[in-house]
Amino acid sequence: MMFIKNGMVIDPANGTEELADVIAKDGKIWKIAKSGTMDALWEKNSEYEVIDASGCVVAPGLVDVHVHFRDPGFTYKEDIETGAEAALRGGFTSVVLMANTKPPVDNVDTLTYVIEKGKETALKIYTCATVTKGMTGKELTDMELLLSKGAVGFTDDGIPIMDAQLMECAMTKAASLKVPVSLHEENPGLITNNGVNRGKASKHYGIGGSPREAEISLIERDLEIALKTGAILNIQHISTKEGVALVRQAKSRAAASGRDNIHAEATPHHFSLTEEAVIQYGTLAKMNPPLREEADRQAIIAGLEDGTIDVIATDHAPHSKEEKEKPITEAPSGIIGLETALALGITNLVDTNRLSIRQLLERMSVNPARMYGIPAGTLSEGSAADLVVFDANAVQRVGGFASKSANSPFTGQLLKGVVKYTIVNGNIVYRNEKG
């Protein structure tokens, strides 16, 4: 049993935001009441583990629906155990893994391996399966079978699907199964060197770079297919102001038809940085899609404000030091993000008065959970006692990662927001009482 007292309890799913105490029993939320009204329970019962959350926020455990744990196949970068440790340190209690492993999650054996290995950690780990066999964009996987064996959605993240007819078939099937399709929207035919914006950054390095049209064209195509089929579509890691505008228009059209099937996610790095970071940090800020201009960053934040972008997801993408030390055109794209996501949200969205803490938590817990149909993101009585306790005013210096990799442009920076406890099924699985 657990008693969390004197915290600011914020539960966007239920509209809760008040000083309150939370009691967990048998791994579930038992009761939430105003601070001090239930003290007799823990004072008379030594079986309660008591957490004093004074000065802290108590919220549903964070949910990240876009992470790469590199297992199987690339475990020198990350594995399911170290990825889980990084997630728990960041306040996440549930994550959805991407399927671009080696072999990819396009078959029951690999799917089962990931799910079973995930169960050995304290983190609640779900996974997508791929949309196409071998992520080749030529033939659909047996989506119905993979769903029945535990997949929670479908994605070829990392490789865009260029065949529009096949994409429509995939969305039609996903619509019938009522599960999301999450898409990486970059037309490789328009990109000369990926990971760097075509503009100031590409000129700095003397390379071709990735133009915004590469993203815009596929977002436009796939939104139309989703509106036609009714599929639950998640536009991943949006990076352009035009892309945000297209999603806003599509959401409006879907709502006019009584649907809520269009979603979009933003990463902390895309709402925090611009292409200037690639010039400053080199390959540590190289990612797909790339960091773009300040106008794009502001459009992403505006999209988060008005709900056009309803999910914040890290795209946690570990790479080894040796890989990231290669030249800009050879180094892989991506950065780690699980351990910095909440602090970047507080520092760059809440402290700048663009989002409230409640809005930030909504986009990092209940919204992603609902999109994927995951039982998470709420402190409703009877729900799993998955919580994060954090100090929104404490300052941390980024570094000392739990992740196996350390490829982050934020290393050494001071950010506001420190996770104190991560709790899964009523058990403390990460504790940081000093920092």
GIVEN-V671720 format. One record per residue. RES is the residue in one letter. PSI is psi in whole degrees, 0 to 359 (NA if undefined). Layout:
BEGIN
res/psi
RES/PSI
RES/PSI
END
This chain:
BEGIN
res/psi
M/149
M/140
F/114
I/113
K/152
N/19
G/160
M/101
V/119
I/114
D/93
P/329
A/329
N/6
G/24
T/133
E/91
E/158
L/121
A/168
D/145
V/129
I/130
A/135
K/139
D/37
G/7
K/159
I/121
W/315
K/146
I/128
A/163
K/144
S/135
G/345
T/348
M/17
D/327
A/332
L/309
W/334
E/330
K/357
N/106
S/352
E/343
Y/132
E/120
V/129
I/122
D/109
A/25
S/131
G/3
C/162
V/136
V/121
A/166
P/144
G/142
L/153
V/120
D/117
V/22
H/84
V/154
H/115
F/0
R/19
D/117
P/165
G/328
F/43
T/355
Y/340
K/317
E/156
D/177
I/325
E/311
T/326
G/319
A/318
E/318
A/318
A/314
L/321
R/329
G/359
G/7
F/137
T/344
S/139
V/156
V/122
L/146
M/163
A/6
N/57
T/188
K/104
P/160
P/163
V/70
D/10
N/161
V/323
D/312
T/319
L/313
T/320
Y/311
V/313
I/314
E/321
K/325
G/326
K/342
E/353
T/171
A/348
L/147
K/109
I/123
Y/166
T/149
C/162
A/168
T/155
V/318
T/152
K/127
G/10
M/36
T/351
G/22
K/328
E/134
L/148
T/172
D/84
M/320
E/317
L/312
L/323
L/317
S/337
K/5
G/352
A/148
V/357
G/184
F/140
T/145
D/32
D/132
G/331
I/113
P/148
I/113
M/341
D/106
A/323
Q/317
L/322
M/320
E/321
C/319
A/316
M/325
T/317
K/316
A/324
A/320
S/330
L/348
K/43
V/154
P/149
V/122
S/127
L/136
H/113
E/85
E/117
N/108
P/338
G/344
L/358
I/131
T/311
N/116
N/169
G/351
V/132
N/137
R/108
G/225
K/318
A/315
S/324
K/322
H/320
Y/354
G/37
I/172
G/317
G/183
S/115
P/155
R/333
E/333
A/322
E/313
I/316
S/319
L/326
I/315
E/315
R/312
D/332
L/318
E/319
I/319
A/321
L/326
K/318
T/338
G/11
A/149
I/111
L/131
N/112
I/115
Q/153
H/63
I/142
S/350
T/148
K/325
E/322
G/318
V/316
A/320
L/318
V/319
R/315
Q/318
A/321
K/319
S/317
R/320
A/317
A/323
A/337
S/9
G/22
R/156
D/59
N/3
I/124
H/160
A/147
E/148
A/145
T/155
P/326
H/329
H/335
F/357
S/331
L/163
T/182
E/343
E/329
A/327
V/324
I/322
Q/316
Y/356
G/226
T/340
L/343
A/19
K/128
M/160
N/126
P/161
P/163
L/138
R/220
E/168
E/325
A/326
D/317
R/316
Q/324
A/323
I/316
I/319
A/323
G/324
L/324
E/312
D/2
G/0
T/313
I/110
D/358
V/136
I/125
A/146
T/331
D/43
H/113
A/85
P/141
H/153
S/159
K/318
E/321
E/317
K/347
E/359
K/165
P/159
I/327
T/350
E/333
A/145
P/156
S/149
G/154
I/159
I/157
G/349
L/325
E/353
T/352
A/309
L/316
A/321
L/323
G/316
I/315
T/315
N/351
L/312
V/311
D/344
T/8
N/31
R/324
L/152
S/165
I/319
R/317
Q/319
L/314
L/325
E/318
R/348
M/4
S/282
V/319
N/309
P/324
A/317
R/319
M/320
Y/0
G/33
I/136
P/79
A/176
G/21
T/153
L/26
S/143
E/131
G/347
S/165
A/139
A/70
D/112
L/160
V/137
V/120
F/153
D/109
A/347
N/344
A/152
V/138
Q/150
R/123
V/133
G/178
G/50
F/147
A/334
S/152
K/335
S/164
A/28
N/87
S/134
P/354
F/357
T/131
G/348
Q/152
L/124
L/149
K/142
G/111
V/124
V/127
K/316
Y/140
T/129
I/128
V/126
N/38
G/7
N/136
I/117
V/351
Y/134
R/130
N/78
E/347
K/312
G/NA
END
